[in-house]
Amino acid sequence: MKAFDIKVNGKILDYRISAKLNLKKVEAFFEKKYKVHKLWQESRHVLGIVEKDGKELFLKLSTTEGIGAETEIEYKWNDEFNKLVSRQNNFWVPINFEQGFYNNLFYFTSDIFKGAQFAEKPNKNTLSKFFYADIEKIIDLTELIQELDVNELSEKDLTDYKEWFWKKTLSWFEAIPQDIKNLYEIKKLLNIVEYGYQKLEKKTRHGDFTPWHLFKLQNGKIGLIDGEHAMKNGVEYYDSCYLIQRVFSVLEEQEFAKQIYQMLVKRFYDEEKMKVVLSARAIGGFLDESLKEKPNYKIAEEFKNWILTL
């Protein structure tokens, strides 16, 4: 599906398609250089807790080459963030330990965050009390990320950022079943993006900025993981709008999502530009729903209708 295609070294790969790996063989491979405490597979990756030189580490192994390309971006993102942001800061991402390949599949190890996720799983009404208390700091983190002068993280950073954003949004729209596009008048959202994307400025993004990728660490810091979709060539407000869409549509905390939007308005964010990015994210939400075994477009429609009132 073009919506999930990425170009890596001239090859077109799908970063969504996963494969099941033999955990016994994986364990035997990593036992050569680590003490393996635990291994498990979660959708697109094999994850694990390993130990080397008395230090516990987190292992993340891709299960296909396409997924590996995105996982390698995460490794680069961790390095870039930690190079630019001191650990004296309130915001942390994992520190990388090692990287390598298992049967041509990229993996890396990093330190382990100890603390509580702001949402344990991407399920309805699972936000922790810490999220509400720390939302202003979380918005601060999106603003910090926007201003980071990172090096190129992927081939996406070599393209025109406005055109990349538009073409990506268009690919999401085209991947939605035609009857769903017609029934829910999703073209209205696409029109907002089409007539507004040229006004957006280039900014760095994390790309998957959700409560379940955020931690309230034991030392009081806020930790952020899973930078697979990080890029230097993003558009402004992407992470904050992504957060709003995920809180609204996935966690179904609609009123709090609207409160986050109002917080951004009070920070003098450009509402016209936010509407463009939110519209793109709403299209992505309809696509996400269409890929489920039993789609239910109720929340996606509510999010669309709210955006149209802004």
Buried (B, 14 or more C-beta within 10 A) or exposed (E): EEBBEBBBEEEEBBBBBBEEBEBEEBBEBBEEEBBBEEBEBEEBBBEBBBEBEEEEBBBBBBBBBBBBBBBBBBBBBBBBBBEBBEEEEBBBBBEBBBBEEBEEBBBBBBBEBEBBBBBEEEEEEBBBEBBEEBBEEBBBBBBBBBEBEBEEBBBBBEBEBBEBBBEBBBBBBBBBEEEBBEEBEBEBBBEBBBEBBEEBEBBBBBBBBBBBBBBBBEEEBBBBBBBBBBBBBBBBBBBBBBBBBBBBBBBBBBEBBBBBBEBBEEEEBBEEBBBBBBBBBBBBBBBBBBEEEEBEBEBBBBBBEBBBEB
